[in-house]
Amino acid sequence: MSGLNVAVIGMNFGKEFVKLYQKHPNVGRVAICQRNGDALMAAGEELGVPADARFTDFEEVLAQEWIDAVHIVTPISTHAEYTVNALRAGKHAACTVPMGLSVEELRDICDLQRETGLVYMMMETAVYTREFLYVKSLVDSGKLGKIQFVRGSHMQDMGLEGWPEYWLGFPPFWYGTHAISPLLVINGKPAEYVVGHGSGTLSEDLASRYGSPYPVETVTIKLKDSDIAAEATRSLYETVRQYRESFDIYGTKMAYEWEQIADEGAALFEGGESARRVEAPDTDGLLIEELKPFTKREVILNKDNVSFIQGAGHGGSHPHLVQEFVAAIAEGRPPLLDAKVSANITAAGILGHESALKGGERIYLPEF
């Protein structure tokens, strides 16, 4: 069988991507990897993956010469290690967010990607949702006018059942890419420096786990070579809010604000006191024929997955991520969210948290 051979690592939410690769006309064989043998067997049967393409050991996946690329959907602490190992093994690497947990990890990935020339892509859903792509169309067409300000937020309660233990007390902006990435990508500019502030007091049990005392963190981001400053807010615990992963943008001709309550519709401001509710259109027209059906919520295999429930279906972004990763490899080009761009986005959160711990000290991002 010809085409790119891909292995999906992690069968919790990773299962959702297997079927996308299986349908992609430029993908050949699709392998899966899951440490739990029973879960691997069940996933393999459910997804129709042959027995010889099922693995319980990531290193065994990397040893397979026939596998060209890996898509990592594993716990956060493994992201940088698995990505580095994949690139060293000569595999293209896609990885769920965040890229890593330290500036050093981000730099290691960037250096290795440059050295190998392989494709790396951070699989950030927030810049492929139907809402973001709708706003992008307003910007690209000139309808929004000059961008004056952007703001993002990602507020959720990870005290709900279903989240792994390691999330307890997790620093909010170590997982800040959903709030930050739309702000940088829509402007096409990297973050130059950040100033972070913590708010409130986290309970002692949660705060002691990572030394992170704040239930809420806000980061202001100065964009490089731009007159734009952005703002992002993140919360994880002990702050009441329906899940919200939002993106607001204000221009000289229009402004767009994310819906306040799920399914009530976003607000579009058209000048003066004119405002109306809008619903972002489907984005299947941007996809190859085989992936068009996968922008719909109904195609998710496990609708009870807590990530999917809280993430409001991830805005139909999954097929766009797969299409971009495969296309970048086939065309020999960097993806939109390549190593350098992804490192800047992730570092803005990591250093924003560091700034908050230092009382709002301005911290410049390194060059990657």
BELNORJO-V24503 format. One line per field, one symbol per residue. psi: psi as a letter, one per 40 degrees, with the letter a starting at -180 (. if undefined). Layout:
psi = ???
This chain:
psi = hiihhhhhhhfcedddddddddeheehbihiihhdhddddddddddefhidefhiehdddddehdehdiihhgiideeddddddddddefhihihiiidaeiddddddddddddddeihhhhghddeeidddddddddddeeddahhdiihiihhiheeiieiideehehhdeefeddddddddddefiihdiihihihahiiddddedefhehdhihhhhhhifiehhihiihidifhhhihhgihihhaediihhiidhheeiihhheibehiiiihhiiedeeiiddedeeeideehdgeehdddddefefffddddddddddddddefiiidgadddddddddddddddddddfffhhhiiih.
